[in-house]
Amino acid sequence: MKNILIKLVKAREVTVIIFIAMLFAFVGTVNPNFIAPGNIALTLQNSVMYILLAIGIYFVLISKEIDVSIGATLGISAAVSATLLRDGITLPIVVLSGLMMGVLIGLFNGFGVVKLKIPSIVMTLGTNGLVRGLMIVYTKGAWVENLPDYFKEASQHKIFGINSYLIVVIIIVVLLTMYLRFAKKGKYFAAIGDNSDGANLIGIPVKAYKILAFVLAGVFASLAGIVYTSQVGFVANVAGSGLEMTTIAAAVLGGVSLNGGIGSVFGASLGALLMTSINSALVFLKIPAFWNNTISGLLLVIIVSADALINRYFKNKAKQEKLLKKTHSEETVYEEKEVLS
């Protein structure tokens, strides 16, 4: 029982769940409307876009890379999808076109990082600026509006009282969690992030999987862009700006290591939910919007620091217990020798 409790405390996912519960409890005492069923449902609905972004960035971070172009990918995918919808193109083609933007941007990033050996932070930062410029040219600097009602209403559709987009995202998280945990190839991403040279020696196609990680980040960013378009009902020319930092922070909060090899899709999703909940809490606490980034950043530092201290405590305790066992074993051997002599 004690070992189970220790494992639970050490798991970053549990830390995030506890913090979300504490956040709702605290803000709920200040403003009871925050814990009203309607607001909880709205918070979960608003988290869908962030969860999709967090899932995508998970694959890059777990592979020991980084992608700061996902916000721009979301923006241009949203713009392309919105213009096609406005012009009367059928939904399947719209969705495929939006996702194709993510695939192309992901391949571009992956090729630059893997084949040209450009550091991922430099490559994706350049891609971010390039895609932002292309988006402005594509939209001519204007907002994309007048989208069909059926597309905007789709974001409000519910199944058994639960938002349909949220249900789809939950299914995606569950399926990916199972695949990454139990499938042999699903474990390749973490293996590459943990030790790419070792992974290469045992036959894992490291280069191919790193490119795939960037493609998946692009695809999920594009999917988030389509969801964003449906939820908001229009696309501004700055859509997605700043979301890359928020997403990376969410993934780190959820236990995904910037050093690669450690983390889970479930944890990254919880981190995204926490970031969404924090933004909602600031509104109910009537804190000016310009404090959002400061408070979110401070909470990120506090949570990660607390988690690091807890892990260090248990790590030191484990070392002490191991040392005590070794000492006890040596004393037992010495006593046996004394008896024999």
Buried (B, 14 or more C-beta within 10 A) or exposed (E): EEEEEEEEBBBBBBBBBEBBEEBBEEBBEEBEEBBEEEBBBBBBBBBBBBBBBBBBBBBBBBBBBBBBBBBBBBBBBBBBBBBBBBEEEEBEEBBEBBBBBBBBBBBBBBBBBBEEEBEBEEBBBBBBEBBBEBBBEBBEEEBBEEBEEEBBEBBEEEEEEEBBBBBBBBEBBEEBBEEBEEEEEBBBBBBBBBBBEEBBEEEBBBBEBBBBBBBBBBBBBBBBBBBBBBBBBBBBBEBBBEBBEBBBBBBBBBBBBEEBBBBBBBBBBBBBBBBBBBBBBBBBBEEEEEEBEEBBEEBBEEBBEEBEEBBEEBEEEEEEEEEEEEEEEEEEEEEEEEEEE
